[in-house]
Amino acid sequence: MVDYSPRYLADHWCKRGRILFSLEGEFETTLDDGRKCVLTLRMSYQVGDNAEVHPSYTRTGAKLFIID
């Protein structure tokens, strides 16, 4: 479980694969090809190691269940 505070912005581009499931708030990830994934309540997505490099951001704060 990870709680992100409002206006969290990653300070790096992550290469690690993971599975994310949203429990609260809204969480946005921008992939290196320009696509954006926005998670809201009960949504999930996964990325593979070195497959989709990404930074993440939340305006409102978010609570996520993350499997690395």
N, CA, C and O atoms as a Tripos MOL2 file, in Angstrom:
@<TRIPOS>MOLECULE
protein
  272   271    68     0     0
PROTEIN
NO_CHARGES

@<TRIPOS>ATOM
      1 N           0.8480   -1.1620    0.0000 N.3       1 MET1
      2 CA          0.0000    0.0000    0.0000 C.3       1 MET1
      3 C           0.8940    1.2260    0.0000 C.2       1 MET1
      4 O           1.8520    1.3170    0.7670 O.2       1 MET1
      5 N           0.5650    2.1580   -0.8670 N.am      2 VAL2
      6 CA          1.3290    3.4010   -0.9330 C.3       2 VAL2
      7 C           0.3460    4.5600   -0.9460 C.2       2 VAL2
      8 O          -0.5880    4.5850   -1.7480 O.2       2 VAL2
      9 N           0.5640    5.5220   -0.0490 N.am      3 ASP3
     10 CA         -0.2330    6.7440   -0.0150 C.3       3 ASP3
     11 C           0.5800    7.8660   -0.6350 C.2       3 ASP3
     12 O           1.6830    8.1640   -0.1770 O.2       3 ASP3
     13 N           0.0420    8.4870   -1.6740 N.am      4 TYR4
     14 CA          0.6920    9.6210   -2.3240 C.3       4 TYR4
     15 C          -0.0110   10.8970   -1.8760 C.2       4 TYR4
     16 O          -1.2390   10.9740   -1.9020 O.2       4 TYR4
     17 N           0.7540   11.8800   -1.4730 N.am      5 SER5
     18 CA          0.1780   13.1530   -1.0420 C.3       5 SER5
     19 C          -0.2630   13.9650   -2.2560 C.2       5 SER5
     20 O           0.2200   13.7410   -3.3660 O.2       5 SER5
     21 N          -1.1830   14.9110   -2.0430 N.am      6 PRO6
     22 CA         -1.5970   15.7730   -3.1550 C.3       6 PRO6
     23 C          -0.3920   16.4570   -3.8060 C.2       6 PRO6
     24 O           0.5440   16.8710   -3.1230 O.2       6 PRO6
     25 N          -0.4320   16.5660   -5.1180 N.am      7 ARG7
     26 CA          0.6070   17.1960   -5.9380 C.3       7 ARG7
     27 C           1.9280   16.4130   -5.9540 C.2       7 ARG7
     28 O           2.9800   16.9790   -6.2490 O.2       7 ARG7
     29 N           1.8710   15.1100   -5.6350 N.am      8 TYR8
     30 CA          3.0700   14.2780   -5.7600 C.3       8 TYR8
     31 C           3.4830   14.2380   -7.2210 C.2       8 TYR8
     32 O           2.6420   14.0550   -8.1020 O.2       8 TYR8
     33 N           4.7680   14.4080   -7.4840 N.am      9 LEU9
     34 CA          5.3320   14.2920   -8.8270 C.3       9 LEU9
     35 C           6.6370   13.5180   -8.7140 C.2       9 LEU9
     36 O           7.5470   13.9320   -7.9950 O.2       9 LEU9
     37 N           6.7310   12.3980   -9.4220 N.am     10 ALA10
     38 CA          7.9500   11.5930   -9.3920 C.3      10 ALA10
     39 C           9.1310   12.4200   -9.8880 C.2      10 ALA10
     40 O           8.9920   13.2230  -10.8100 O.2      10 ALA10
     41 N          10.2830   12.2190   -9.2760 N.am     11 ASP11
     42 CA         11.4820   12.9670   -9.6540 C.3      11 ASP11
     43 C          12.3840   12.1740  -10.6080 C.2      11 ASP11
     44 O          13.5460   12.5230  -10.8100 O.2      11 ASP11
     45 N          11.8270   11.0950  -11.1940 N.am     12 HIS12
     46 CA         12.6040   10.2510  -12.1020 C.3      12 HIS12
     47 C          11.6620    9.5250  -13.0630 C.2      12 HIS12
     48 O          10.4500    9.4810  -12.8500 O.2      12 HIS12
     49 N          12.2310    8.9640  -14.1080 N.am     13 TRP13
     50 CA         11.4970    8.1000  -15.0350 C.3      13 TRP13
     51 C          11.7640    6.6680  -14.5900 C.2      13 TRP13
     52 O          12.9090    6.2150  -14.6170 O.2      13 TRP13
     53 N          10.7270    5.9560  -14.1840 N.am     14 CYS14
     54 CA         10.8570    4.6080  -13.6410 C.3      14 CYS14
     55 C          10.8940    3.5690  -14.7570 C.2      14 CYS14
     56 O          10.1050    3.6370  -15.6990 O.2      14 CYS14
     57 N          11.8170    2.6020  -14.6500 N.am     15 LYS15
     58 CA         11.9500    1.5250  -15.6300 C.3      15 LYS15
     59 C          11.4200    0.2020  -15.0900 C.2      15 LYS15
     60 O          11.3570   -0.7930  -15.8110 O.2      15 LYS15
     61 N          11.0430    0.2000  -13.8240 N.am     16 ARG16
     62 CA         10.6390   -1.0320  -13.1570 C.3      16 ARG16
     63 C           9.1920   -1.3990  -13.4940 C.2      16 ARG16
     64 O           8.3170   -0.5340  -13.5280 O.2      16 ARG16
     65 N           8.9540   -2.6680  -13.7390 N.am     17 GLY17
     66 CA          7.6100   -3.1460  -13.9890 C.3      17 GLY17
     67 C           6.8310   -3.2850  -12.6950 C.2      17 GLY17
     68 O           7.4120   -3.5110  -11.6330 O.2      17 GLY17
     69 N           5.5030   -3.1490  -12.7840 N.am     18 ARG18
     70 CA          4.6600   -3.2770  -11.5960 C.3      18 ARG18
     71 C           3.2000   -3.3960  -11.9840 C.2      18 ARG18
     72 O           2.8100   -3.1310  -13.1220 O.2      18 ARG18
     73 N           2.4020   -3.8030  -11.0050 N.am     19 ILE19
     74 CA          0.9500   -3.8360  -11.1240 C.3      19 ILE19
     75 C           0.4180   -2.8330  -10.1120 C.2      19 ILE19
     76 O           0.8380   -2.8390   -8.9560 O.2      19 ILE19
     77 N          -0.5070   -1.9690  -10.5360 N.am     20 LEU20
     78 CA         -1.0900   -0.9560   -9.6520 C.3      20 LEU20
     79 C          -2.6000   -1.1290   -9.6030 C.2      20 LEU20
     80 O          -3.2360   -1.3920  -10.6240 O.2      20 LEU20
     81 N          -3.1740   -0.9790   -8.4060 N.am     21 PHE21
     82 CA         -4.6180   -1.0070   -8.2100 C.3      21 PHE21
     83 C          -4.9880    0.1960   -7.3560 C.2      21 PHE21
     84 O          -4.4360    0.3830   -6.2710 O.2      21 PHE21
     85 N          -5.9140    1.0100   -7.8350 N.am     22 SER22
     86 CA         -6.2900    2.2530   -7.1640 C.3      22 SER22
     87 C          -7.3620    2.0210   -6.1020 C.2      22 SER22
     88 O          -8.4080    1.4320   -6.3710 O.2      22 SER22
     89 N          -7.0770    2.5000   -4.8900 N.am     23 LEU23
     90 CA         -8.0150    2.3890   -3.7750 C.3      23 LEU23
     91 C          -8.6710    3.7220   -3.4320 C.2      23 LEU23
     92 O          -9.7800    3.7530   -2.8980 O.2      23 LEU23
     93 N          -7.9790    4.8330   -3.7400 N.am     24 GLU24
     94 CA         -8.5160    6.1720   -3.4720 C.3      24 GLU24
     95 C          -7.8290    7.1670   -4.4050 C.2      24 GLU24
     96 O          -6.7030    6.9380   -4.8480 O.2      24 GLU24
     97 N          -8.5100    8.2660   -4.6990 N.am     25 GLY25
     98 CA         -7.9180    9.3790   -5.4360 C.3      25 GLY25
     99 C          -7.7560    9.1110   -6.9180 C.2      25 GLY25
    100 O          -8.4040    8.2340   -7.4910 O.2      25 GLY25
    101 N          -6.8720    9.8910   -7.5240 N.am     26 GLU26
    102 CA         -6.5870    9.7990   -8.9530 C.3      26 GLU26
    103 C          -5.0830    9.8610   -9.1490 C.2      26 GLU26
    104 O          -4.4090   10.6900   -8.5380 O.2      26 GLU26
    105 N          -4.5450    8.9770  -10.0070 N.am     27 PHE27
    106 CA         -3.1070    8.8330  -10.1970 C.3      27 PHE27
    107 C          -2.8310    8.7650  -11.6950 C.2      27 PHE27
    108 O          -3.4370    7.9570  -12.4000 O.2      27 PHE27
    109 N          -1.9330    9.5970  -12.1830 N.am     28 GLU28
    110 CA         -1.6480    9.6850  -13.6200 C.3      28 GLU28
    111 C          -0.2110    9.2570  -13.9130 C.2      28 GLU28
    112 O           0.7300    9.6850  -13.2440 O.2      28 GLU28
    113 N          -0.0650    8.4120  -14.9160 N.am     29 THR29
    114 CA          1.2530    7.9780  -15.3740 C.3      29 THR29
    115 C           1.3930    8.3310  -16.8460 C.2      29 THR29
    116 O           0.4930    8.0660  -17.6440 O.2      29 THR29
    117 N           2.5270    8.9290  -17.2040 N.am     30 THR30
    118 CA          2.8140    9.2570  -18.5990 C.3      30 THR30
    119 C           3.8760    8.2880  -19.1000 C.2      30 THR30
    120 O           4.9690    8.2100  -18.5400 O.2      30 THR30
    121 N           3.5510    7.5520  -20.1550 N.am     31 LEU31
    122 CA          4.5070    6.5950  -20.7190 C.3      31 LEU31
    123 C           5.4490    7.3140  -21.6770 C.2      31 LEU31
    124 O           5.1350    8.3960  -22.1750 O.2      31 LEU31
    125 N           6.6000    6.7080  -21.9290 N.am     32 ASP32
    126 CA          7.6200    7.3720  -22.7500 C.3      32 ASP32
    127 C           7.1850    7.6200  -24.1900 C.2      32 ASP32
    128 O           7.8140    8.4100  -24.8940 O.2      32 ASP32
    129 N           6.1190    6.9580  -24.6390 N.am     33 ASP33
    130 CA          5.6180    7.2190  -25.9910 C.3      33 ASP33
    131 C           4.5420    8.3110  -26.0070 C.2      33 ASP33
    132 O           3.9490    8.5850  -27.0510 O.2      33 ASP33
    133 N           4.2890    8.9390  -24.8380 N.am     34 GLY34
    134 CA          3.3380   10.0340  -24.7630 C.3      34 GLY34
    135 C           1.9510    9.6640  -24.2700 C.2      34 GLY34
    136 O           1.1690   10.5470  -23.9180 O.2      34 GLY34
    137 N           1.6260    8.3710  -24.2350 N.am     35 ARG35
    138 CA          0.3180    7.9600  -23.7250 C.3      35 ARG35
    139 C           0.2190    8.2580  -22.2320 C.2      35 ARG35
    140 O           1.2120    8.2140  -21.5060 O.2      35 ARG35
    141 N          -1.0000    8.5620  -21.7910 N.am     36 LYS36
    142 CA         -1.2560    8.8060  -20.3730 C.3      36 LYS36
    143 C          -2.2550    7.7840  -19.8630 C.2      36 LYS36
    144 O          -3.2480    7.4810  -20.5240 O.2      36 LYS36
    145 N          -1.9810    7.2600  -18.6830 N.am     37 CYS37
    146 CA         -2.8920    6.3400  -18.0110 C.3      37 CYS37
    147 C          -3.3480    7.0310  -16.7320 C.2      37 CYS37
    148 O          -2.5250    7.4350  -15.9110 O.2      37 CYS37
    149 N          -4.6620    7.1670  -16.5640 N.am     38 VAL38
    150 CA         -5.2110    7.7910  -15.3730 C.3      38 VAL38
    151 C          -5.9910    6.7370  -14.5970 C.2      38 VAL38
    152 O          -6.9620    6.1720  -15.0990 O.2      38 VAL38
    153 N          -5.5550    6.4800  -13.3710 N.am     39 LEU39
    154 CA         -6.2500    5.5310  -12.5120 C.3      39 LEU39
    155 C          -7.1840    6.2780  -11.5850 C.2      39 LEU39
    156 O          -6.7890    7.2500  -10.9400 O.2      39 LEU39
    157 N          -8.4250    5.8220  -11.5200 N.am     40 THR40
    158 CA         -9.3740    6.3050  -10.5280 C.3      40 THR40
    159 C          -9.8260    5.0810   -9.7240 C.2      40 THR40
    160 O          -9.3300    3.9770   -9.9500 O.2      40 THR40
    161 N         -10.7290    5.2610   -8.8240 N.am     41 LEU41
    162 CA        -11.1640    4.2130   -7.9010 C.3      41 LEU41
    163 C         -11.4240    2.8720   -8.5870 C.2      41 LEU41
    164 O         -12.1780    2.7890   -9.5570 O.2      41 LEU41
    165 N         -10.7850    1.8270   -8.0630 N.am     42 ARG42
    166 CA        -10.9290    0.4310   -8.4880 C.3      42 ARG42
    167 C         -10.4240    0.1500   -9.9050 C.2      42 ARG42
    168 O         -10.8120   -0.8530  -10.5040 O.2      42 ARG42
    169 N          -9.5720    1.0120  -10.4450 N.am     43 MET43
    170 CA         -8.9540    0.7500  -11.7500 C.3      43 MET43
    171 C          -7.5540    0.1910  -11.5080 C.2      43 MET43
    172 O          -6.9660    0.4060  -10.4480 O.2      43 MET43
    173 N          -7.0260   -0.5270  -12.5000 N.am     44 SER44
    174 CA         -5.6670   -1.0580  -12.3780 C.3      44 SER44
    175 C          -4.9780   -1.0320  -13.7350 C.2      44 SER44
    176 O          -5.6240   -0.9110  -14.7770 O.2      44 SER44
    177 N          -3.6610   -1.1480  -13.7010 N.am     45 TYR45
    178 CA         -2.8850   -1.3560  -14.9210 C.3      45 TYR45
    179 C          -1.5600   -1.9790  -14.5500 C.2      45 TYR45
    180 O          -1.1750   -2.0030  -13.3810 O.2      45 TYR45
    181 N          -0.8710   -2.4770  -15.5460 N.am     46 GLN46
    182 CA          0.4440   -3.0700  -15.3120 C.3      46 GLN46
    183 C           1.4050   -2.6310  -16.3960 C.2      46 GLN46
    184 O           1.0130   -2.3820  -17.5350 O.2      46 GLN46
    185 N           2.6720   -2.5420  -16.0210 N.am     47 VAL47
    186 CA          3.7540   -2.2590  -16.9620 C.3      47 VAL47
    187 C           4.8590   -3.2700  -16.7070 C.2      47 VAL47
    188 O           5.0430   -3.7180  -15.5750 O.2      47 VAL47
    189 N           5.5970   -3.6330  -17.7540 N.am     48 GLY48
    190 CA          6.6790   -4.5970  -17.6320 C.3      48 GLY48
    191 C           8.0200   -3.9090  -17.3920 C.2      48 GLY48
    192 O           8.1820   -2.7280  -17.7000 O.2      48 GLY48
    193 N           8.9750   -4.6470  -16.8450 N.am     49 ASP49
    194 CA         10.3260   -4.1260  -16.6450 C.3      49 ASP49
    195 C          10.8990   -3.6360  -17.9730 C.2      49 ASP49
    196 O          10.8560   -4.3430  -18.9800 O.2      49 ASP49
    197 N          11.4310   -2.4230  -17.9610 N.am     50 ASN50
    198 CA         12.0770   -1.8110  -19.1240 C.3      50 ASN50
    199 C          11.1790   -1.7200  -20.3580 C.2      50 ASN50
    200 O          11.6750   -1.4900  -21.4610 O.2      50 ASN50
    201 N           9.8730   -1.8940  -20.1900 N.am     51 ALA51
    202 CA          8.9710   -1.9040  -21.3390 C.3      51 ALA51
    203 C           8.3390   -0.5400  -21.5790 C.2      51 ALA51
    204 O           8.2280   -0.1040  -22.7250 O.2      51 ALA51
    205 N           7.9320    0.1240  -20.5330 N.am     52 GLU52
    206 CA          7.2380    1.4050  -20.6630 C.3      52 GLU52
    207 C           7.7260    2.3360  -19.5590 C.2      52 GLU52
    208 O           7.1380    2.4020  -18.4790 O.2      52 GLU52
    209 N           8.7950    3.0450  -19.8430 N.am     53 VAL53
    210 CA          9.3930    3.9600  -18.8730 C.3      53 VAL53
    211 C           8.3850    5.0690  -18.5760 C.2      53 VAL53
    212 O           7.7160    5.5680  -19.4810 O.2      53 VAL53
    213 N           8.2810    5.4510  -17.2970 N.am     54 HIS54
    214 CA          7.2010    6.3610  -16.9130 C.3      54 HIS54
    215 C           7.5010    7.1440  -15.6380 C.2      54 HIS54
    216 O           8.1380    6.6170  -14.7250 O.2      54 HIS54
    217 N           7.0470    8.4040  -15.5640 N.am     55 PRO55
    218 CA          6.9480    9.1220  -14.3040 C.3      55 PRO55
    219 C           5.4640    9.1690  -13.9140 C.2      55 PRO55
    220 O           4.5940    8.9320  -14.7520 O.2      55 PRO55
    221 N           5.1820    9.4700  -12.6580 N.am     56 SER56
    222 CA          3.7920    9.5210  -12.2010 C.3      56 SER56
    223 C           3.5110   10.8060  -11.4460 C.2      56 SER56
    224 O           4.4200   11.4660  -10.9450 O.2      56 SER56
    225 N           2.2140   11.1510  -11.3750 N.am     57 TYR57
    226 CA          1.7760   12.4010  -10.7730 C.3      57 TYR57
    227 C           0.3690   12.2170  -10.1980 C.2      57 TYR57
    228 O          -0.4410   11.4750  -10.7550 O.2      57 TYR57
    229 N           0.0870   12.8880   -9.0940 N.am     58 THR58
    230 CA         -1.2770   12.9740   -8.6030 C.3      58 THR58
    231 C          -1.5600   14.3890   -8.1210 C.2      58 THR58
    232 O          -0.8110   14.9490   -7.3210 O.2      58 THR58
    233 N          -2.6350   14.9480   -8.6140 N.am     59 ARG59
    234 CA         -3.0390   16.2940   -8.1950 C.3      59 ARG59
    235 C          -3.7560   16.2320   -6.8580 C.2      59 ARG59
    236 O          -3.5600   17.0960   -6.0030 O.2      59 ARG59
    237 N          -4.5900   15.2100   -6.6740 N.am     60 THR60
    238 CA         -5.4600   15.1210   -5.5080 C.3      60 THR60
    239 C          -4.9230   14.2520   -4.3770 C.2      60 THR60
    240 O          -5.4360   14.3060   -3.2600 O.2      60 THR60
    241 N          -3.9010   13.4570   -4.6530 N.am     61 GLY61
    242 CA         -3.4470   12.4250   -3.7190 C.3      61 GLY61
    243 C          -4.0580   11.1050   -4.1520 C.2      61 GLY61
    244 O          -5.0750   11.0850   -4.8450 O.2      61 GLY61
    245 N          -3.4430   10.0060   -3.7480 N.am     62 ALA62
    246 CA         -3.9430    8.6870   -4.1440 C.3      62 ALA62
    247 C          -3.4360    7.6270   -3.1810 C.2      62 ALA62
    248 O          -2.3860    7.7790   -2.5580 O.2      62 ALA62
    249 N          -4.2020    6.5570   -3.0750 N.am     63 LYS63
    250 CA         -3.7960    5.3900   -2.3050 C.3      63 LYS63
    251 C          -3.8260    4.2190   -3.2710 C.2      63 LYS63
    252 O          -4.8670    3.9120   -3.8530 O.2      63 LYS63
    253 N          -2.6740    3.5570   -3.4440 N.am     64 LEU64
    254 CA         -2.5480    2.4760   -4.4080 C.3      64 LEU64
    255 C          -2.0330    1.2020   -3.7390 C.2      64 LEU64
    256 O          -1.2520    1.2540   -2.7890 O.2      64 LEU64
    257 N          -2.4780    0.0760   -4.2450 N.am     65 PHE65
    258 CA         -1.9000   -1.2150   -3.9100 C.3      65 PHE65
    259 C          -0.9640   -1.5310   -5.0680 C.2      65 PHE65
    260 O          -1.4040   -1.6260   -6.2130 O.2      65 PHE65
    261 N           0.3250   -1.6940   -4.7790 N.am     66 ILE66
    262 CA          1.3350   -1.8740   -5.8320 C.3      66 ILE66
    263 C           2.0810   -3.1820   -5.6170 C.2      66 ILE66
    264 O           2.5310   -3.4810   -4.5110 O.2      66 ILE66
    265 N           2.2070   -3.9580   -6.6940 N.am     67 ILE67
    266 CA          3.0170   -5.1740   -6.6720 C.3      67 ILE67
    267 C           4.1930   -4.9440   -7.6070 C.2      67 ILE67
    268 O           4.0170   -4.7300   -8.8060 O.2      67 ILE67
    269 N           5.4010   -4.9890   -7.0420 N.am     68 ASP68
    270 CA          6.6280   -4.8270   -7.8430 C.3      68 ASP68
    271 C           7.1660   -6.1710   -8.2570 C.2      68 ASP68
    272 O           8.1910   -6.2430   -8.9350 O.2      68 ASP68
@<TRIPOS>BOND
     1     1     2 1
     2     2     3 1
     3     3     4 2
     4     3     5 am
     5     5     6 1
     6     6     7 1
     7     7     8 2
     8     7     9 am
     9     9    10 1
    10    10    11 1
    11    11    12 2
    12    11    13 am
    13    13    14 1
    14    14    15 1
    15    15    16 2
    16    15    17 am
    17    17    18 1
    18    18    19 1
    19    19    20 2
    20    19    21 am
    21    21    22 1
    22    22    23 1
    23    23    24 2
    24    23    25 am
    25    25    26 1
    26    26    27 1
    27    27    28 2
    28    27    29 am
    29    29    30 1
    30    30    31 1
    31    31    32 2
    32    31    33 am
    33    33    34 1
    34    34    35 1
    35    35    36 2
    36    35    37 am
    37    37    38 1
    38    38    39 1
    39    39    40 2
    40    39    41 am
    41    41    42 1
    42    42    43 1
    43    43    44 2
    44    43    45 am
    45    45    46 1
    46    46    47 1
    47    47    48 2
    48    47    49 am
    49    49    50 1
    50    50    51 1
    51    51    52 2
    52    51    53 am
    53    53    54 1
    54    54    55 1
    55    55    56 2
    56    55    57 am
    57    57    58 1
    58    58    59 1
    59    59    60 2
    60    59    61 am
    61    61    62 1
    62    62    63 1
    63    63    64 2
    64    63    65 am
    65    65    66 1
    66    66    67 1
    67    67    68 2
    68    67    69 am
    69    69    70 1
    70    70    71 1
    71    71    72 2
    72    71    73 am
    73    73    74 1
    74    74    75 1
    75    75    76 2
    76    75    77 am
    77    77    78 1
    78    78    79 1
    79    79    80 2
    80    79    81 am
    81    81    82 1
    82    82    83 1
    83    83    84 2
    84    83    85 am
    85    85    86 1
    86    86    87 1
    87    87    88 2
    88    87    89 am
    89    89    90 1
    90    90    91 1
    91    91    92 2
    92    91    93 am
    93    93    94 1
    94    94    95 1
    95    95    96 2
    96    95    97 am
    97    97    98 1
    98    98    99 1
    99    99   100 2
   100    99   101 am
   101   101   102 1
   102   102   103 1
   103   103   104 2
   104   103   105 am
   105   105   106 1
   106   106   107 1
   107   107   108 2
   108   107   109 am
   109   109   110 1
   110   110   111 1
   111   111   112 2
   112   111   113 am
   113   113   114 1
   114   114   115 1
   115   115   116 2
   116   115   117 am
   117   117   118 1
   118   118   119 1
   119   119   120 2
   120   119   121 am
   121   121   122 1
   122   122   123 1
   123   123   124 2
   124   123   125 am
   125   125   126 1
   126   126   127 1
   127   127   128 2
   128   127   129 am
   129   129   130 1
   130   130   131 1
   131   131   132 2
   132   131   133 am
   133   133   134 1
   134   134   135 1
   135   135   136 2
   136   135   137 am
   137   137   138 1
   138   138   139 1
   139   139   140 2
   140   139   141 am
   141   141   142 1
   142   142   143 1
   143   143   144 2
   144   143   145 am
   145   145   146 1
   146   146   147 1
   147   147   148 2
   148   147   149 am
   149   149   150 1
   150   150   151 1
   151   151   152 2
   152   151   153 am
   153   153   154 1
   154   154   155 1
   155   155   156 2
   156   155   157 am
   157   157   158 1
   158   158   159 1
   159   159   160 2
   160   159   161 am
   161   161   162 1
   162   162   163 1
   163   163   164 2
   164   163   165 am
   165   165   166 1
   166   166   167 1
   167   167   168 2
   168   167   169 am
   169   169   170 1
   170   170   171 1
   171   171   172 2
   172   171   173 am
   173   173   174 1
   174   174   175 1
   175   175   176 2
   176   175   177 am
   177   177   178 1
   178   178   179 1
   179   179   180 2
   180   179   181 am
   181   181   182 1
   182   182   183 1
   183   183   184 2
   184   183   185 am
   185   185   186 1
   186   186   187 1
   187   187   188 2
   188   187   189 am
   189   189   190 1
   190   190   191 1
   191   191   192 2
   192   191   193 am
   193   193   194 1
   194   194   195 1
   195   195   196 2
   196   195   197 am
   197   197   198 1
   198   198   199 1
   199   199   200 2
   200   199   201 am
   201   201   202 1
   202   202   203 1
   203   203   204 2
   204   203   205 am
   205   205   206 1
   206   206   207 1
   207   207   208 2
   208   207   209 am
   209   209   210 1
   210   210   211 1
   211   211   212 2
   212   211   213 am
   213   213   214 1
   214   214   215 1
   215   215   216 2
   216   215   217 am
   217   217   218 1
   218   218   219 1
   219   219   220 2
   220   219   221 am
   221   221   222 1
   222   222   223 1
   223   223   224 2
   224   223   225 am
   225   225   226 1
   226   226   227 1
   227   227   228 2
   228   227   229 am
   229   229   230 1
   230   230   231 1
   231   231   232 2
   232   231   233 am
   233   233   234 1
   234   234   235 1
   235   235   236 2
   236   235   237 am
   237   237   238 1
   238   238   239 1
   239   239   240 2
   240   239   241 am
   241   241   242 1
   242   242   243 1
   243   243   244 2
   244   243   245 am
   245   245   246 1
   246   246   247 1
   247   247   248 2
   248   247   249 am
   249   249   250 1
   250   250   251 1
   251   251   252 2
   252   251   253 am
   253   253   254 1
   254   254   255 1
   255   255   256 2
   256   255   257 am
   257   257   258 1
   258   258   259 1
   259   259   260 2
   260   259   261 am
   261   261   262 1
   262   262   263 1
   263   263   264 2
   264   263   265 am
   265   265   266 1
   266   266   267 1
   267   267   268 2
   268   267   269 am
   269   269   270 1
   270   270   271 1
   271   271   272 2
@<TRIPOS>SUBSTRUCTURE
     1 MET1         2 RESIDUE 1 A MET
     2 VAL2         6 RESIDUE 1 A VAL
     3 ASP3        10 RESIDUE 1 A ASP
     4 TYR4        14 RESIDUE 1 A TYR
     5 SER5        18 RESIDUE 1 A SER
     6 PRO6        22 RESIDUE 1 A PRO
     7 ARG7        26 RESIDUE 1 A ARG
     8 TYR8        30 RESIDUE 1 A TYR
     9 LEU9        34 RESIDUE 1 A LEU
    10 ALA10       38 RESIDUE 1 A ALA
    11 ASP11       42 RESIDUE 1 A ASP
    12 HIS12       46 RESIDUE 1 A HIS
    13 TRP13       50 RESIDUE 1 A TRP
    14 CYS14       54 RESIDUE 1 A CYS
    15 LYS15       58 RESIDUE 1 A LYS
    16 ARG16       62 RESIDUE 1 A ARG
    17 GLY17       66 RESIDUE 1 A GLY
    18 ARG18       70 RESIDUE 1 A ARG
    19 ILE19       74 RESIDUE 1 A ILE
    20 LEU20       78 RESIDUE 1 A LEU
    21 PHE21       82 RESIDUE 1 A PHE
    22 SER22       86 RESIDUE 1 A SER
    23 LEU23       90 RESIDUE 1 A LEU
    24 GLU24       94 RESIDUE 1 A GLU
    25 GLY25       98 RESIDUE 1 A GLY
    26 GLU26      102 RESIDUE 1 A GLU
    27 PHE27      106 RESIDUE 1 A PHE
    28 GLU28      110 RESIDUE 1 A GLU
    29 THR29      114 RESIDUE 1 A THR
    30 THR30      118 RESIDUE 1 A THR
    31 LEU31      122 RESIDUE 1 A LEU
    32 ASP32      126 RESIDUE 1 A ASP
    33 ASP33      130 RESIDUE 1 A ASP
    34 GLY34      134 RESIDUE 1 A GLY
    35 ARG35      138 RESIDUE 1 A ARG
    36 LYS36      142 RESIDUE 1 A LYS
    37 CYS37      146 RESIDUE 1 A CYS
    38 VAL38      150 RESIDUE 1 A VAL
    39 LEU39      154 RESIDUE 1 A LEU
    40 THR40      158 RESIDUE 1 A THR
    41 LEU41      162 RESIDUE 1 A LEU
    42 ARG42      166 RESIDUE 1 A ARG
    43 MET43      170 RESIDUE 1 A MET
    44 SER44      174 RESIDUE 1 A SER
    45 TYR45      178 RESIDUE 1 A TYR
    46 GLN46      182 RESIDUE 1 A GLN
    47 VAL47      186 RESIDUE 1 A VAL
    48 GLY48      190 RESIDUE 1 A GLY
    49 ASP49      194 RESIDUE 1 A ASP
    50 ASN50      198 RESIDUE 1 A ASN
    51 ALA51      202 RESIDUE 1 A ALA
    52 GLU52      206 RESIDUE 1 A GLU
    53 VAL53      210 RESIDUE 1 A VAL
    54 HIS54      214 RESIDUE 1 A HIS
    55 PRO55      218 RESIDUE 1 A PRO
    56 SER56      222 RESIDUE 1 A SER
    57 TYR57      226 RESIDUE 1 A TYR
    58 THR58      230 RESIDUE 1 A THR
    59 ARG59      234 RESIDUE 1 A ARG
    60 THR60      238 RESIDUE 1 A THR
    61 GLY61      242 RESIDUE 1 A GLY
    62 ALA62      246 RESIDUE 1 A ALA
    63 LYS63      250 RESIDUE 1 A LYS
    64 LEU64      254 RESIDUE 1 A LEU
    65 PHE65      258 RESIDUE 1 A PHE
    66 ILE66      262 RESIDUE 1 A ILE
    67 ILE67      266 RESIDUE 1 A ILE
    68 ASP68      270 RESIDUE 1 A ASP
